[in-house]
Amino acid sequence: MGERWLADFRKQKGVQKDKSGFWYRIDYAGDGELINGDDTIVDIVVVEKLTNGTVVEDMDARGAVISQPLNEYPPLFRAALHLLRNHGTVTVVAPSELAYGDEGYPSGIPPGATMIYTIRVESVKDMHVGDSGAVRAISSEKTKGTLK
């Protein structure tokens, strides 16, 4: 099922293959500059599905957000986030070796499953160290165009 789904996905406009092996389509590039900097705090919402349409995780429906530095995301998500700007959205199709592998996952993900992720950036915050040595996050929304 995953191979057929991927073949159809690859025919869609704008679909590209990343050098690490996943396929993606940028649904909305976002605002401002591309996300970069390992200590940049990136808040994301993820919808995770199997190729048969089964929703494994829908953070959007739950109102949940993951917030952490870019370098703490799994390599697949990090690579996808580097393609986006603040508020951007990307659809990622990951072969099993980049997702849950041959073991699958107890929450209903079968071994060898191709996974579909819709990743939406809620916000991007740059980390800055103040004169006192305190670290604080500055939202790129409030400082848009002022940070280099």
N, C-alpha and C positions, 0 to 999 in steps of 0.2 A: 504494500500500500504506500509506504513512504517514498519509494523510487518513482512511482507513477505520479504522486502528488508533487514531488520535486520537479519532475519533467514539465508538468503543467505550470508550476510557479515560475520556472526559468524562462518560459515563453512570455511572461508578462512584461510590460514596458518598464524599463528602469532597473530590472533585476541584474545584479552583478555578483561575482564571486570574490570573496575576500581571499587574500593569500594564505590565510590559515585554514581555509577549506569550507567555510560556511557561505551560504547564499543570502543576499539581503536586498531589500528594496527600501529606499528612503521614502517614507510616506509624507513627511514634512521635515525639511532640513532644520527648521528652528530659526531663532533670532540671534544676532550678534556673531561672535567669533566661535570657531570650532572648539569643542571641549578638549582641554589638555592640562597638563600639570598633575603629577601624581597625587598631590595633596589637595587638589580641588575637590570640594564636597559636591557630589552629584546626587540629587534626589530623583529616584525613578519609580515608575509604576509599570508592572510587568503583567502581561496576560500570557500564560503558557498553555499550549495545546498540543495534542497529538495530531497526526495527519488525518485521522478518521473523524476529527472535529471535537473529540472529547476535551473539555476544558479541565486542565489539571490545577491551575491556579489563576484566579482573576482578582488581582489586587485592586483593580479599578472598581469592581463591584463591592469589594470589602472596604474601600476607602483607605487602603493601606499604601504606605510609601516606604521604600528602602532609602536610607540616607547614610552615605559613607564616602570616604575618600575614594577617588577613582582607582587608585592602586590596590584597593581591597576587594574590588569586584573580580569575579572569575575572568580568566583571559578572554573568553568568548564575549562577555558583556563589555569588557574594557575596549576590545577592538571595535565593537558596534558603537559604543558611546563616542569614540574618537571620530566617528563619521558625522556626528550631530552637533547642533548648537542648542542653546537654552530653549526649551519647549519643543524640541524636535521629536519625531517619532520614526522608528525603523521597524520593519518586519524582518526577522532573522529566521532562516531555516538551517538547523544544525543537524548534521549527521550524528549518529549515535556516538561515534568516537569523540565528538566534541561536547556531548551532552552527558547522558547517563551510562553509556557504554553497553557492554554485553550483559551486565548484571541487571539493568533496569533500576527501578526504585520502588520501594514497598507501597507508595501511595497510588499505585495503579499504572505506573509507567513500565511497559513490557521491555524485556531485554532487546537491544538493538533498535530501539525506537528513534525515528527521526522526530525532532522537536521543532515546534514553531513558537517563536517568542515575538510578541509585540512589545517593544520597549519605548516608553514615553518619558522624556525628561521633564520633570516637574519644575526643578530649579537647579541652578549652578551657583555655588558660592566659592569664592577664592579665599584661601586661608592667609591671614596676614599676622605678623608678629608686631605688636605695638612697642612703644618705647620702654614700657615696663616689663616687656618679655611675655606679656599675656597674648595668647593666640585667640583670634576671633575670626569668625566667618563673615564675609561681606557678600551679600547677594548681588549677583550681576544684574538683576532687574533694577535695583536702586542706583547702581553706579554705572549703568550701561554707557559705554563710550568714554568712561573716565579711567579705566584700568588698562594697562598695556600688558 
